[in-house]
Amino acid sequence: MTSDPLPAPAPAAPDSAVLLVNLGTPDAPTPAAVRRYLAEFLSDPRVVEQPRWLWLPILHGVILRIRPARSAALYRRIWTEAGSPLQTGMAALAAAVQKQRPDLIVRHAMRYREPSLAAQLDALDAAGIRRLLVLPLFPQYSATTTASVLDELGRQLRRRRRVPELHFVDGYATEPAYIEALAARIQAHWRTHGPAERLLLSFHGIPERYVRAGDPYAEQCHATAAALQQRLGPAAPPVLTCFQSRVGREPWLKPYTDQLLERLPSEGVRSVQIVAPGFSIDCLETLEELAMTNREHFLAAGGERYEYIPALDAGEGQIALVAALIDRHLGGPPAP
């Protein structure tokens, strides 16, 4: 007499999760949506280090009355039918990593606006998560970005009775998988278009006084540039490091990207390619500021060839990078 084989046990629900975090984006390319986003972003004392009594009246009385309409016009230049490129790019990356690691729950969140850290932490708590890896997608640490995510994470966890085992990545400026992904992206562009006379690495700027106060961001940007230049090898064109997106009148990290592009043609440089290693997903600062506005600066100054090399987005290199960081902090996938 034979008996029917026992059914295979149902796989256990994941008790570990990965939360990919980026800066944020307006919900729509409209002045009202941009105003909500900027109000949250620019109210963060990590972003604008000014006394609240001085800064908040300026923010609400001047900036939020003028800037939203201007910024909304820029967002409309890059908005897609699917929505914000940063939002769709983050969702695509989370989905790709989830496909690789079905033993984990993989989600994405924004530091400002939606999907919020609070909402995603609530969902993960309801799913019974007991181990959590929070991965801010800022390769170079800065108090203005990485530390702000940690601030908000602490605020949200403070109100919970049970806190998961927490793992937090505070940067990966010279992570081998990161440098390899950047090099592969650049070399793929060269195979199609050939190199230019100069390769510019444009990082988001921060005020110089933040660095003097101890922020390691500038040092880590230059470390990324040095590692990438070494990986590209001596046959690569000269690599120049610069900083973009400054606002206000105080000095920010130099050289400024727009001023460098305006100067290079006068020095005989007619072709440049530009990549933004600090932006993991293409967004307003890359798709509009670098790919459009700064291109206009360079060509108007006498340049002849300007090419923006896209961010890693949800490409193979970025997926491999995230997988490597997950393996280090949570371990690899279980054996079949």
Buried (B, 14 or more C-beta within 10 A) or exposed (E): EEEEEEEEEEEEEBBBBBBBBBBBBBBBBBBEBBBBBBBBBBBBEBBBBEEEEEBBEEBEEEBBEEBBEEBBEBBEEBBEEEBBBBBBBBBBBBEBBBEBBEBBBBBBBBBBBBBBBBBBBEBBBEEEBBBBBBBBBBBBBBBBBBBBBBBBBEEBBEEEEEEBEEBBBEBBBBBEBBBBBBBBBBBEBBEEEEBBBBBBBBBBBBBBEBBEEEBBBBEBBBBBBBBBBEBBEEEBBEBBBBBBBBEEEEEBBBBBBBEBBBBBBEEEBBBBBBBBBBBBBBBBBBBBBBBBEBBEBBBEEEBEBBBBBBBBBBBEBBBBBBBBBBEBBBEEBEEE
